[in-house]
Amino acid sequence: MNKRQLGKTDIKISEVGLGTWQLSGDVWRKKTEAEYIQAIEVALDSDINYLDTALDYGNGYCERVIGKALQGHSSVVISSKIPPQCDDWSPKPQSKIEDYFSPDWIVNRCETSLKNLQRECIDILFLHTWNVAWGHCTEWYEAMVKLQEQGKIRAIGISVGDRRASEANSHIEAGRLDVVQTVYNILEQEPEYTLFPMAQKHQVGIIARCPFSSGALVSNWTASHQFPEGDWRGLWTADDWLAKQVEMVEQIKPIAQNTDLSMSALALKYILNHPTVTSVIPGSSRAEHIRSNVSVAALPNLPQNILEKLQQLWLDGKVHGTYNGGA
Ligand SMILES: NC(=O)c1ccc[n+]([C@@H]2O[C@H](COP(=O)([O-])OP(=O)(O)OC[C@H]3O[C@@H](n4cnc5c(N)ncnc54)[C@H](OP(=O)(O)O)[C@@H]3O)[C@@H](O)[C@H]2O)c1
């Protein structure tokens, strides 16, 4: 699979990576550890060399599973994330950064992730949420640089909030970020306008998360769909999330039918088409989905008329965002 350079770093990652929130053993359908390890093995066998995780996924469980599965695979690139100390994923303008990401907290959580992952170095370390009001703050950055100098992390990143793609732009401009993780998909095209130009100008890598809008683009849901017990999407009733997703996806289906692509291929190809994106990280613990997502990387770019139709839907407000979960 083609590898793309992560911004100005010397890290090269497969353009399709693996999102591992689905391997957290809690809020997505629970499987056994052996099944999760098998999913990671399928990803590696399919030429994926990049896994995204977070300390928060199963409260360290997902990192520990990855640590076990990647014994003997030290060249596989891992990104992990530091959770906010106060456990609030949507900081308000008046929120104080020291309640979320104090230097001590960053160092302490990084050490825990290193232990979980059984590694001496985490390739990419993200802060797991952000706040535009922290544009003048630098203590978090100094803590990250110290970790970098100690060889404990390689690249410094922020995972920006859903619908808040541009909130870390001032830190991009100040040269503090190697990489930003953002929601970017057919339903959420805003980063193309508010984040990517800045990232491109400063050669900052982009990790595109939620390519299927948490499953909506690939699942044939109806507005009354019932999620299995324990699936976090079933708890998400705010803002008519499910009904709106279904309505938006109906606008995309006829466009997919005009191509020979499945919805999943159309969704991934839309993202990979943008040269600013370094890697897209579909989340899955299912072997056939992982293989199918990888196979999309080899397909040709989307025809210009299909791209334009998808972009027009967003410009007309017919698709208008992916989800509302907070972080
Ligand atoms: N704030 C943050 O930093 C943040 C927030 C959310 C997510 N993330 C990261 O981004 C990754 C991806 O986001 P996401 O998982 O929320 O959303 P997503 O990738 O848009 O959707 C995941 C869903 O799509 C299904 N799926 C995957 N491949 C498929 C295929 N080929 N055909 C049909 N269904 C398919 C998965 O089910 P199966 O398991 O059955 O395949 C799962 O239910 C996460 O795993 C995580 O690493 C980060």
The ligand as an SDF file (V2000), in Angstrom:
LIG
                    3D

 48 52  0  0  0  0  0  0  0  0999 V2000
  -11.5560   12.2680   19.4010 N   0  0  0  0  0  0  0  0  0  0  0  0
  -10.8220   11.3820   18.7690 C   0  0  0  0  0  0  0  0  0  0  0  0
   -9.6160   11.5000   18.7330 O   0  0  0  0  0  0  0  0  0  0  0  0
  -11.5060   10.2220   18.0710 C   0  0  0  0  0  0  0  0  0  0  0  0
  -12.8970   10.1190   18.0670 C   0  0  0  0  0  0  0  0  0  0  0  0
  -13.4940    9.0710   17.3600 C   0  0  0  0  0  0  0  0  0  0  0  0
  -12.6930    8.1510   16.6780 C   0  0  0  0  0  0  0  0  0  0  0  0
  -11.3230    8.2530   16.7110 N   0  0  0  0  0  0  0  0  0  0  0  0
  -10.4530    7.2760   15.9710 C   0  0  0  0  0  0  0  0  0  0  0  0
  -10.9490    7.1540   14.6500 O   0  0  0  0  0  0  0  0  0  0  0  0
  -11.2460    5.7740   14.3450 C   0  0  0  0  0  0  0  0  0  0  0  0
  -12.3980    5.7180   13.3660 C   0  0  0  0  0  0  0  0  0  0  0  0
  -13.5410    6.4240   13.8330 O   0  0  0  0  0  0  0  0  0  0  0  0
  -14.8870    5.6810   14.2630 P   0  0  0  0  0  0  0  0  0  0  0  0
  -14.5630    4.2990   14.5790 O   0  0  0  0  0  0  0  0  0  0  0  0
  -15.5310    6.5040   15.2870 O   0  0  0  0  0  0  0  0  0  0  0  0
  -15.8060    5.7600   12.9870 O   0  0  0  0  0  0  0  0  0  0  0  0
  -15.7690    5.1000   11.5150 P   0  0  0  0  0  0  0  0  0  0  0  0
  -14.4380    4.5620   11.2040 O   0  0  0  0  0  0  0  0  0  0  0  0
  -16.3630    6.1450   10.6670 O   0  0  0  0  0  0  0  0  0  0  0  0
  -16.8560    3.9160   11.6220 O   0  0  0  0  0  0  0  0  0  0  0  0
  -16.6330    2.7390   12.3190 C   0  0  0  0  0  0  0  0  0  0  0  0
  -17.7610    1.7650   12.0050 C   0  0  0  0  0  0  0  0  0  0  0  0
  -17.6930    1.3900   10.6310 O   0  0  0  0  0  0  0  0  0  0  0  0
  -17.7710   -0.0330   10.5180 C   0  0  0  0  0  0  0  0  0  0  0  0
  -16.9570   -0.4050    9.3550 N   0  0  0  0  0  0  0  0  0  0  0  0
  -15.6100   -0.2930    9.1930 C   0  0  0  0  0  0  0  0  0  0  0  0
  -15.2410   -0.7040    7.9590 N   0  0  0  0  0  0  0  0  0  0  0  0
  -16.3680   -1.0840    7.3150 C   0  0  0  0  0  0  0  0  0  0  0  0
  -16.6380   -1.5930    6.0210 C   0  0  0  0  0  0  0  0  0  0  0  0
  -15.6860   -1.7890    5.1000 N   0  0  0  0  0  0  0  0  0  0  0  0
  -17.9300   -1.8800    5.6970 N   0  0  0  0  0  0  0  0  0  0  0  0
  -18.9300   -1.6860    6.5920 C   0  0  0  0  0  0  0  0  0  0  0  0
  -18.7380   -1.2120    7.8410 N   0  0  0  0  0  0  0  0  0  0  0  0
  -17.4660   -0.9110    8.2030 C   0  0  0  0  0  0  0  0  0  0  0  0
  -17.2380   -0.5750   11.8150 C   0  0  0  0  0  0  0  0  0  0  0  0
  -17.8420   -1.8170   12.1340 O   0  0  0  0  0  0  0  0  0  0  0  0
  -17.0020   -3.2150   12.2570 P   0  0  0  0  0  0  0  0  0  0  0  0
  -16.1810   -3.1340   13.5140 O   0  0  0  0  0  0  0  0  0  0  0  0
  -18.0680   -4.2270   12.2750 O   0  0  0  0  0  0  0  0  0  0  0  0
  -16.1360   -3.2850   11.0280 O   0  0  0  0  0  0  0  0  0  0  0  0
  -17.7010    0.4880   12.8180 C   0  0  0  0  0  0  0  0  0  0  0  0
  -18.9970    0.2130   13.2750 O   0  0  0  0  0  0  0  0  0  0  0  0
  -11.5100    5.1520   15.7290 C   0  0  0  0  0  0  0  0  0  0  0  0
  -11.3570    3.7530   15.7440 O   0  0  0  0  0  0  0  0  0  0  0  0
  -10.4540    5.8510   16.5590 C   0  0  0  0  0  0  0  0  0  0  0  0
   -9.1930    5.2540   16.3580 O   0  0  0  0  0  0  0  0  0  0  0  0
  -10.7190    9.2920   17.3910 C   0  0  0  0  0  0  0  0  0  0  0  0
  1  2  1  0
  2  3  2  0
  2  4  1  0
  4  5  1  0
  4 48  2  0
  5  6  2  0
  6  7  1  0
  7  8  2  0
  8  9  1  0
  8 48  1  0
  9 10  1  0
  9 46  1  0
 10 11  1  0
 11 12  1  0
 11 44  1  0
 12 13  1  0
 13 14  1  0
 14 15  2  0
 14 16  1  0
 14 17  1  0
 17 18  1  0
 18 19  2  0
 18 20  1  0
 18 21  1  0
 21 22  1  0
 22 23  1  0
 23 24  1  0
 23 42  1  0
 24 25  1  0
 25 26  1  0
 25 36  1  0
 26 27  1  0
 26 35  1  0
 27 28  2  0
 28 29  1  0
 29 30  1  0
 29 35  2  0
 30 31  1  0
 30 32  2  0
 32 33  1  0
 33 34  2  0
 34 35  1  0
 36 37  1  0
 36 42  1  0
 37 38  1  0
 38 39  2  0
 38 40  1  0
 38 41  1  0
 42 43  1  0
 44 45  1  0
 44 46  1  0
 46 47  1  0
M  CHG  2   8   1  16  -1
M  END
$$$$
